[in-house]
Amino acid sequence: MQSVEAIHAAVEEAVAVLETKKPADWTPRAVLVLGSGLSHIASAMQNSVTVPYSDIPNFIRANVEGHEGNLHMGWLGGAQVACLQGRQHLYEGPAESMEALSITIRALQKLGADILFLTAAAGSLNRSMTPGSLMMVADHINLMGTNPLLGPNDDRVGPRFPNMHNAYDMDLRSWLIDIALGDNIFLHEGIYAGVLGPNFETPAEIRMMQTIGADAVGMSVVPECLIARHCDMRVAACAAITNFAEGVGPGSPTHEETLATADICSESLTRLLFGFFETLA
């Protein structure tokens, strides 16, 4: 684990590089993270500058199929947006992944973003929420066994004990509900259980998650939300339901199914995102 000062310096280094690469007269209002199988939504960006993660010091790396690994800086729905086309998961190495996530989100916040919109693929724990549908995240349950806020706190960034009462911003959720109703997008709302992975869950684990009130399960979202709330960013999240979790429906989940079904979700998710960022603009 790097020291507080080392991470602070890494953020500043990333910001300095981003300042030289961003479009003129562009300051991000929001950061959009595209999850598994959703990378092609970045094609809806307008007048964007694309920078590979590998060209930005200390940034996340995207090593999983379905995650392209590019930062797009441009406009979506008229709003100035930094779009992360792919994410780094904690199962790729918890310590280094948490630091990279922290540096990436904090660097984009320092550029001006105050909203983080997370998308992700997720498995349904509810038979009525079928693959191909969308679920707005109302709250989460952290079952990852770790937390990106572990270690010494940087008081310049946020408090030692951040409050998670409004983790997924109620006003932003109201926007999404109104947009979905106005555009005939069927949008579920539920609780997201975050697990470390990389294995899919056992039937017993799924039954436990159902018992404690989870509606969907995935291997992301939670760390980014915690980092963003720590530095006082507002968070919204929407999960593309790509499969039934083990024991909920027929068959067993696979990564190939995740990618294929995410593609089915992408049309309605793109419309939802476009409406959201039009409202933000």
C-alpha positions as CSV (number, residue, x, y, z in Angstrom):
1,M,0.0,0.0,0.0
2,Q,1.4,3.4,-1.0
3,S,1.5,6.2,1.5
4,V,-1.0,9.1,1.5
5,E,1.6,11.4,0.0
6,A,2.5,9.0,-2.7
7,I,-1.1,8.6,-3.8
8,H,-1.6,12.3,-3.6
9,A,1.4,12.8,-5.9
10,A,0.1,10.1,-8.3
11,V,-3.2,11.9,-8.6
12,E,-1.5,15.2,-9.3
13,E,0.7,13.5,-12.0
14,A,-2.4,12.0,-13.7
15,V,-4.1,15.4,-13.6
16,A,-1.1,17.1,-15.2
17,V,-1.2,14.7,-18.1
18,L,-4.9,14.9,-18.5
19,E,-4.7,18.7,-18.7
20,T,-2.5,18.4,-21.8
21,K,-4.8,15.9,-23.5
22,K,-8.3,17.1,-22.9
23,P,-10.3,19.1,-25.5
24,A,-10.1,22.9,-25.4
25,D,-12.9,24.5,-23.3
26,W,-13.8,21.2,-21.8
27,T,-14.3,20.6,-18.1
28,P,-16.1,17.4,-17.1
29,R,-19.4,17.6,-15.3
30,A,-19.5,13.8,-14.8
31,V,-17.6,10.6,-15.1
32,L,-19.3,7.7,-16.8
33,V,-17.9,4.2,-16.3
34,L,-18.9,1.5,-18.8
35,G,-19.0,-2.1,-17.6
36,S,-18.7,-5.5,-19.1
37,G,-20.0,-5.7,-22.7
38,L,-21.1,-2.0,-22.6
39,S,-17.9,-0.4,-24.1
40,H,-19.5,0.4,-27.4
41,I,-21.8,3.0,-25.7
42,A,-18.7,5.2,-25.9
43,S,-19.5,5.6,-29.7
44,A,-22.3,7.9,-28.7
45,M,-19.8,10.5,-27.4
46,Q,-19.4,13.6,-29.6
47,N,-16.3,15.6,-30.4
48,S,-14.3,13.4,-28.0
49,V,-10.6,13.0,-27.5
50,T,-9.7,9.3,-26.9
51,V,-6.7,8.5,-24.7
52,P,-5.6,4.9,-23.9
53,Y,-5.4,4.3,-20.1
54,S,-1.8,3.2,-20.7
55,D,-0.9,6.8,-21.7
56,I,-2.1,8.2,-18.4
57,P,0.3,7.6,-15.5
58,N,-1.1,5.7,-12.5
59,F,-4.5,5.2,-14.2
60,I,-6.6,2.0,-14.1
61,R,-5.9,-0.8,-16.6
62,A,-8.6,-2.8,-18.3
63,N,-7.5,-6.4,-18.8
64,V,-10.8,-8.3,-19.0
65,E,-12.6,-9.2,-22.2
66,G,-15.4,-6.6,-22.9
67,H,-13.4,-3.7,-21.4
68,E,-11.6,-1.6,-24.0
69,G,-9.3,0.5,-21.7
70,N,-9.8,4.0,-23.1
71,L,-10.7,7.4,-21.6
72,H,-13.0,9.5,-23.8
73,M,-13.2,13.2,-23.0
74,G,-16.1,14.9,-24.9
75,W,-19.8,15.5,-24.9
76,L,-22.8,13.2,-24.3
77,G,-26.3,14.5,-24.5
78,G,-24.8,18.0,-24.5
79,A,-23.0,17.5,-21.2
80,Q,-19.2,17.4,-20.8
81,V,-18.4,13.9,-19.8
82,A,-15.3,11.8,-19.1
83,C,-16.1,8.3,-20.2
84,L,-14.1,5.4,-18.8
85,Q,-14.5,2.6,-21.4
86,G,-13.7,-0.3,-19.2
87,R,-12.8,-0.8,-15.6
88,Q,-10.2,-2.5,-13.4
89,H,-11.7,-5.0,-11.0
90,L,-10.5,-5.8,-7.5
91,Y,-10.1,-9.5,-8.4
92,E,-7.2,-8.4,-10.7
93,G,-5.2,-7.7,-7.6
94,P,-7.0,-6.0,-4.7
95,A,-4.3,-3.6,-3.4
96,E,-3.1,-2.2,-6.7
97,S,-6.6,-2.1,-8.1
98,M,-8.0,-0.1,-5.2
99,E,-5.1,2.4,-5.5
100,A,-5.6,2.7,-9.3
101,L,-9.3,3.2,-8.9
102,S,-8.8,5.8,-6.2
103,I,-6.2,7.7,-8.3
104,T,-8.4,7.6,-11.4
105,I,-11.6,8.8,-9.8
106,R,-9.9,11.5,-7.8
107,A,-7.9,12.8,-10.8
108,L,-11.1,13.2,-12.8
109,Q,-12.8,14.9,-9.9
110,K,-9.9,17.3,-9.7
111,L,-10.5,18.1,-13.3
112,G,-14.0,19.2,-12.4
113,A,-16.4,16.2,-12.3
114,D,-18.8,16.1,-9.4
115,I,-21.0,13.2,-10.5
116,L,-20.0,9.5,-11.0
117,F,-22.4,7.4,-13.2
118,L,-21.6,3.7,-12.9
119,T,-22.8,1.0,-15.3
120,A,-22.1,-2.7,-14.8
121,A,-23.3,-6.1,-15.8
122,A,-25.0,-8.0,-13.0
123,G,-26.8,-11.2,-12.2
124,S,-30.5,-11.2,-11.1
125,L,-31.5,-12.7,-7.8
126,N,-35.1,-12.1,-8.6
127,R,-37.1,-14.2,-11.2
128,S,-39.2,-11.2,-12.1
129,M,-36.0,-9.2,-13.1
130,T,-35.1,-11.1,-16.3
131,P,-31.9,-10.9,-18.4
132,G,-31.9,-8.0,-20.8
133,S,-33.5,-5.6,-18.3
134,L,-32.0,-2.7,-16.4
135,M,-31.8,-2.1,-12.7
136,M,-31.1,1.3,-11.1
137,V,-29.1,0.8,-8.0
138,A,-30.8,2.2,-4.9
139,D,-28.2,1.0,-2.4
140,H,-25.5,-1.6,-2.1
141,I,-24.3,-4.4,0.2
142,N,-20.5,-4.7,0.3
143,L,-19.7,-8.4,0.4
144,M,-16.2,-8.0,-1.1
145,G,-14.4,-8.4,2.2
146,T,-12.3,-5.2,1.5
147,N,-12.7,-1.5,1.0
148,P,-10.7,1.1,-1.0
149,L,-10.8,3.5,2.0
150,L,-8.6,1.1,4.1
151,G,-5.4,2.6,5.4
152,P,-4.4,6.1,6.4
153,N,-7.0,8.8,5.5
154,D,-6.1,11.8,3.4
155,D,-8.1,14.6,5.1
156,R,-7.6,16.8,2.0
157,V,-9.8,14.4,0.1
158,G,-12.6,13.4,2.6
159,P,-13.4,12.4,6.1
160,R,-12.1,9.3,7.9
161,F,-15.7,8.0,8.3
162,P,-17.8,9.0,5.3
163,N,-21.6,8.8,5.7
164,M,-23.3,6.4,3.2
165,H,-26.9,7.5,3.9
166,N,-27.3,8.8,0.4
167,A,-24.7,6.7,-1.4
168,Y,-26.7,6.6,-4.6
169,D,-28.0,10.1,-4.9
170,M,-31.8,10.4,-4.5
171,D,-32.2,13.4,-6.8
172,L,-30.2,11.6,-9.6
173,R,-32.3,8.5,-9.1
174,S,-35.5,10.7,-9.5
175,W,-34.1,12.0,-12.8
176,L,-33.5,8.4,-14.0
177,I,-37.1,7.4,-13.1
178,D,-38.6,10.4,-14.9
179,I,-36.4,9.8,-18.0
180,A,-37.3,6.1,-18.1
181,L,-41.0,6.9,-17.8
182,G,-40.8,9.5,-20.5
183,D,-38.9,7.3,-22.9
184,N,-40.8,4.0,-22.3
185,I,-37.7,2.4,-20.7
186,F,-38.6,-0.3,-18.2
187,L,-36.3,0.3,-15.2
188,H,-36.2,-1.8,-12.1
189,E,-34.9,-0.4,-8.9
190,G,-33.0,-2.6,-6.4
191,I,-30.1,-3.4,-4.1
192,Y,-26.8,-4.4,-5.6
193,A,-24.6,-6.9,-3.8
194,G,-20.9,-6.4,-4.6
195,V,-18.7,-9.5,-4.4
196,L,-14.9,-9.9,-5.1
197,G,-15.0,-12.6,-7.7
198,P,-13.6,-13.7,-10.1
199,N,-15.7,-16.9,-9.7
200,F,-19.5,-16.7,-10.1
201,E,-21.4,-17.2,-6.8
202,T,-22.4,-20.6,-5.3
203,P,-26.1,-21.4,-4.9
204,A,-25.7,-21.1,-1.1
205,E,-24.2,-17.6,-1.5
206,I,-27.1,-16.6,-3.7
207,R,-29.6,-17.8,-1.2
208,M,-27.8,-15.8,1.5
209,M,-27.9,-12.7,-0.6
210,Q,-31.6,-13.1,-1.3
211,T,-32.2,-13.4,2.5
212,I,-30.4,-10.2,3.3
213,G,-32.3,-8.2,0.7
214,A,-30.1,-8.1,-2.5
215,D,-31.7,-8.0,-5.9
216,A,-28.7,-8.3,-8.1
217,V,-25.0,-9.3,-7.7
218,G,-21.8,-8.2,-9.5
219,M,-18.1,-7.7,-9.1
220,S,-17.8,-3.9,-9.3
221,V,-19.7,-0.7,-8.5
222,V,-19.2,-0.8,-4.8
223,P,-15.5,0.3,-4.7
224,E,-16.0,3.1,-7.1
225,C,-19.0,4.3,-5.1
226,L,-17.1,4.3,-1.9
227,I,-14.2,6.3,-3.4
228,A,-16.5,8.8,-5.0
229,R,-18.6,9.4,-1.8
230,H,-15.4,9.8,0.2
231,C,-14.5,12.8,-2.0
232,D,-18.1,14.1,-2.0
233,M,-19.1,13.2,-5.6
234,R,-22.7,12.3,-6.2
235,V,-23.2,8.8,-7.5
236,A,-25.8,7.1,-9.8
237,A,-25.6,3.5,-11.0
238,C,-27.4,1.3,-13.4
239,A,-26.9,-2.4,-13.8
240,A,-27.5,-4.3,-17.1
241,I,-29.1,-7.6,-16.0
242,T,-27.2,-10.1,-18.1
243,N,-28.1,-13.4,-16.4
244,F,-29.9,-15.1,-13.6
245,A,-27.6,-15.9,-10.7
246,E,-26.8,-19.5,-9.9
247,G,-30.0,-21.3,-8.8
248,V,-32.4,-18.5,-9.7
249,G,-33.0,-19.5,-13.3
250,P,-32.1,-22.3,-15.7
251,G,-28.4,-23.0,-16.5
252,S,-25.3,-21.4,-15.0
253,P,-23.9,-18.0,-15.7
254,T,-20.9,-17.5,-18.0
255,H,-18.8,-14.5,-19.1
256,E,-19.8,-15.1,-22.7
257,E,-23.5,-14.9,-21.7
258,T,-22.7,-11.7,-19.8
259,L,-21.2,-10.0,-22.9
260,A,-23.9,-11.2,-25.2
261,T,-26.8,-10.1,-23.0
262,A,-25.1,-6.7,-22.2
263,D,-25.2,-6.0,-25.9
264,I,-29.0,-6.5,-25.8
265,C,-29.3,-4.1,-22.8
266,S,-27.1,-1.4,-24.5
267,E,-29.8,0.2,-26.7
268,S,-32.1,1.0,-23.8
269,L,-29.2,1.9,-21.5
270,T,-27.8,4.3,-24.2
271,R,-31.2,6.1,-24.3
272,L,-31.3,6.3,-20.5
273,L,-27.8,7.7,-20.4
274,F,-28.5,10.2,-23.2
275,G,-31.6,11.5,-21.3
276,F,-29.6,11.7,-18.1
277,F,-26.8,13.8,-19.6
278,E,-29.3,16.0,-21.5
279,T,-30.9,16.7,-18.1
280,L,-27.4,17.4,-16.6
281,A,-26.5,19.8,-19.5
